[in-house]
Amino acid sequence: MGDKDEESGMPRDAKIVKSLLKSMGVEEYEPRVIHKFLELWYRYVVDVLTDAQVYSEHAGKSSIDCDDVKLAIQSKINFSFSQPPPREVLLELAQNRNKIPLPKTIAGPGIPLPPDQDTLISPNYQFGIRNKRPAEPLEETEDEETTIPNPTQEDKVELQQNPHQRVSFPLPKRQKD
């Protein structure tokens, strides 16, 4: 009984969408599906009628007629949907592609793996160690300025000349309990 009350307050277009879904065998769906189909339907109709109006104005007519609407629909179909090529054309293309042999594999038995430098299990870090210079005596001034903790320009140039120095640390052996 609730279904009849629901349908009586439903617009005519929504009833049409509901009957189309039912005729296609769709029994269960969310109520917003009908609203989405209506939105798609209205948007399509507006696009077609807008195009028909443009065609009518181009032809110098004062109003849209059936031929303008047919032309607009045909234009939408041509730009929205494309036909696949005929089967014969696809077979010919497949034969031409299959004439080229596949490259021979040079891999040995097992799964081919990428080189170690490209894997995630190889170490991918390096420590940058600054070369230590002999400490230079600080010049004392009357203001007793504090030294800036940031490296000087000379230190930056020195780091750029020798940016990385590899360092490795031996891992201690585990003692078995």
Steps between C-alpha positions, in 0.01 A plus 500: 500500500796732574633442145178636342511810725863554404421473127206740519728784617768415241538716188408349164864487382607317816221245442629448144857441627367259762303305240808489271708354782226247573473399133877436494471265798641734762295438814719641777670839485550803717247784459773741391558287188175639358618854574834439329328361190266801494797736528676322212181503295435872556861592427491303172172662393630850580821434302306370199253789503780755538677351198171493308450869577850579370429306179166678461658843543776407255236405243324834555183347647299669770419177688634147544347232280526120490794502256707715737435258787588199281824668391588581862434140609706364211781738589493380864508136389791558262712676762397291801517151361747358254458178312776242528681418176370205298620151595698463177702813574578376851608159366730665245656719769549197726669303221737789424589536870549126545746481207760665725650232728530558872851569630695204635534483875851476634401434858617183667291274715293663771349841533703785347578761765614860457858597585582551868523877471135509387360290783370611835718255694831660407630787717393828351660750734836665538645707781649836415801555726671834503876498485639633825732795470739608769331738738583859430532738793201726533562869476361682794334831445392764744131409448573132565270383224378144526582258220217405269425125515423489125790392275701769329521542126837321498347198675219488245746508210703224664190286541404551138843390380481176699126448549502134604743278673392141544502369853419148602456364847557130574206343677584315822430129498202391704566280794276199519320454830 
